[in-house]
């Protein structure tokens, strides 16, 4: 995919997301008012209006799609060649979108313990998959926007992404190195016994 084509894709996708968030806010406004959410669902903490999503979601979408584009261009060996669009970006976005929607659904229907387990599960997944990437953050935030607005999912998604970076780029290589060292020690001891 060429840079010009990706720019058009960014523009169209950001436009669709902008129309969707403003449609949701307008619908909320005429059907009981735009909700606000307390930080950490605690009444003693400040309340954040979902109106902020009308600004945050389009800007976040535009920025994260730009990060995806830059990653694709930087991963392309020959700069003169057009960057291809890997399907794993789509998988990451859709997976995070469904994760955010499922998390929101469980929270909405009163199953408050399941989202906690889901978050623990996502940290285990972070050892095997790069959940910190832009497409995952975008999918997660969009998936939770209808229930929680845009600000709180953006904050939670940023924290999950930071933990995901540490797990995938720090803990995972360390565990892999220690495991391979132990396997080498065991195999060399086994080889000495066989002699």
SVG drawing of the C-alpha trace seen along z (x, -y; Angstrom):
<svg xmlns="http://www.w3.org/2000/svg" viewBox="-35 -18 67 61">
<polyline fill="none" stroke="black" stroke-width="0.4" points="0.0,0.0 1.5,-3.4 1.7,-6.3 -0.9,-8.2 -3.3,-5.2 -2.7,-4.8 -3.3,-8.5 -6.7,-8.2 -7.5,-5.2 -6.6,-7.2 -8.8,-10.0 -11.8,-7.8 -11.4,-5.7 -11.1,-8.8 -14.1,-10.3 -16.2,-7.2 -15.1,-7.1 -15.9,-10.8 -19.4,-10.5 -20.0,-7.4 -18.9,-9.2 -20.8,-12.3 -23.9,-10.3 -23.6,-8.5 -23.2,-11.7 -26.2,-13.3 -28.4,-10.3 -27.4,-10.3 -28.1,-14.1 -31.7,-13.6 -32.3,-10.4 -31.6,-11.3 -28.4,-13.3 -24.8,-12.5 -23.5,-10.4 -20.5,-11.2 -18.3,-8.7 -16.4,-8.9 -12.7,-7.9 -12.4,-4.3 -16.2,-4.3 -15.7,-6.1 -18.1,-9.0 -15.4,-10.9 -13.3,-11.2 -13.9,-13.6 -16.5,-13.0 -15.6,-13.0 -18.2,-13.8 -18.6,-11.6 -18.6,-14.9 -14.8,-14.7 -15.0,-11.7 -16.1,-13.9 -12.7,-15.4 -10.5,-12.6 -11.7,-9.7 -11.0,-11.4 -7.6,-12.7 -6.7,-9.4 -7.7,-7.5 -5.8,-9.9 -2.6,-9.6 -2.7,-5.8 -3.3,-5.2 -0.3,-7.5 1.8,-5.3 0.7,-2.2 1.7,-3.8 5.1,-4.8 5.7,-1.3 4.8,0.2 7.2,-2.2 10.0,-1.6 9.6,2.2 9.8,2.1 13.3,2.9 13.3,1.0 11.9,-2.5 11.2,-3.0 8.9,0.0 5.3,-0.4 4.7,0.9 2.3,3.9 -0.5,4.0 -0.1,7.0 -3.2,8.9 -2.0,9.1 -2.8,5.4 -6.4,6.1 -6.4,9.1 -5.0,7.0 -7.6,4.3 -10.5,6.7 -9.3,8.8 -8.9,5.7 -12.2,4.3 -14.1,7.5 -12.1,7.6 -13.2,4.0 -16.8,4.7 -16.9,7.9 -15.3,6.2 -17.9,3.4 -20.7,5.9 -19.7,7.9 -19.3,4.6 -22.7,3.3 -24.6,6.5 -23.1,6.6 -20.5,9.3 -17.8,7.1 -15.4,9.9 -15.1,11.2 -13.4,8.0 -10.8,8.4 -10.0,11.9 -10.0,10.6 -7.4,8.0 -5.2,10.7 -5.7,12.8 -4.6,9.9 -1.4,9.6 -0.7,13.3 -1.4,12.7 1.1,9.8 3.9,12.3 3.0,13.9 1.5,11.0 2.4,7.3 -0.8,5.9 0.9,2.5 0.7,1.7 -1.4,-1.1 -4.1,1.1 -4.7,2.8 -5.1,-0.4 -7.4,-1.8 -9.6,1.3 -9.8,1.4 -10.7,-2.2 -13.4,-2.1 -14.8,1.1 -15.3,-0.5 -16.4,-3.9 -20.2,-3.2 -20.2,-2.1 -17.5,-4.3 -16.9,-7.2 -13.5,-7.8 -11.4,-9.3 -11.4,-6.4 -10.8,-3.6 -7.9,-5.7 -6.3,-6.0 -6.8,-2.3 -5.6,-1.3 -2.5,-3.4 -1.7,-1.7 -2.3,1.8 -0.1,0.8 2.7,-0.3 2.5,3.0 2.3,4.9 5.6,3.2 7.4,4.3 6.0,7.8 6.6,8.4 9.9,6.5 11.4,7.0 10.0,10.1 9.4,12.3 13.1,12.2 14.4,12.7 12.2,15.7 13.2,17.1 16.9,16.6 16.6,18.2 14.6,21.1 17.1,21.7 20.0,21.5 18.3,24.1 17.6,26.4 21.3,26.1 22.5,27.0 20.1,29.9 21.1,31.2 24.8,30.9 24.4,32.7 22.4,35.4 25.1,35.7 27.8,36.1 25.8,38.8 25.5,40.7 29.2,40.8"/>
</svg>
